[in-house]
Amino acid sequence: MRALFVVIHEALELYKWAIILVALMSWLISFNVINIHNNVVRSIWNGLNAIVEPALRQIRRFLPDLSGVDLSPVVLIFIVWFIQMLLTDMFRAYAMGF
C-alpha cells in the first residue's frame, strides 16, 4: 500500500511541475524569449499542453474573465496540493489502523 501511495504522490508532484512549466513557457513564448517554431520547444510545449490543458480548460470555464490574467494554473496547483494532502491523511489513517 505504501508503494502505491508513493507512486500516486510523486505523479501528482510531477503534474504540479508540468503546470508550472506550462505557465512559465506561456510567458516566455508571449514575450518572444523562446520561439515556438523551434522543434524542441514545440515538442515540449505540445507534450506539456496535452497533459495539463484538459484540466486547465475545465477550471477556466468557472473562473471569471480577468482581462488577460489566467489564474487557472494557480487554482489547479491548489487542487493537486489538496488531493496530495487528502491522500497523505488517508494513508496515515490506514497505517494507524483506523
N, C-alpha and C positions, 0 to 999 in steps of 0.2 A: 504494500500500500504506500509505503514511503517513497518508493521509486516512482510510482505514478504521480504522486504529489509533486515531486521534484521536477519531473518532466513537464507537467502542466504549468507549474510556476515559472520555469525557465522559458517555456514557449510564450507565456504572457509577457515575460520580461523582454524577449526578443521582439515581440509585437509592439511594445512601447517604444523601443528603439527604432523600429520601422516607421512609426508615426512621427517621431522626432525628425528622422531623416527626410521624410516626405515634406514636412513643414519647412525644414532648412533648405532643401533643394528647390522648393517652390519659390522661396525668397531669392535664392541665388539665380534661378532662371529668370525671374521677373526683373532683376537688376542687371541682367546680362553678364553676370560673373562667370557662369558656366553656360555652355551652349548646348541646346537640345539636339543640334544637328550632329554632334559627336556621337559615334556609335556606342561607345561605352556608357556615356551619360544617358543616352536614350534607353539603353537596355536596363540600366539600374532604375531609371525613372519609371519605365513601364512595369518592371517587376514589382517595385515597391507600391506603385499605384494599384496594381492588380490585387495586392494583399490588403491594402489599407482603405482604398476608395469606397468599397461597398459599405463599410461601417460608417465612414465619414458622410456618405450620401444620406444614409438614414438619419443621422444626427442633424444634418443641415436642414432637413425637412421641418424640424421642430424649432430650430433657432430662428430668432428674428433677424431681418436683414440689417446689418450694421455698416453699410456703405463701404464694402471692400475689406472689412476686418473679419477674418474667418476664425471663429472660436471653436469650431468643431474638433480640431486636434486636441485642444486642451480638455474638452469635455470627454473625448474618447480615452485620453490618458487617465482621467479621473475614474472613468468606468472600469478600465482594466485594473487600475490600482485597487478599486473597491472589490472587484472579483478576486484579486490576489489576497486581500485581507480576509474575505469570506472563506476562501479555501484554506488559508492558514488556520483560522479559528476552527473550521470543521476538522482539519487534520489533528489539531491539538485535542479537541474533544474526543475524536476517535482513538487517539493514542492513550488518553487517560481512561478510556473505557466508559464514557458517558453515552 
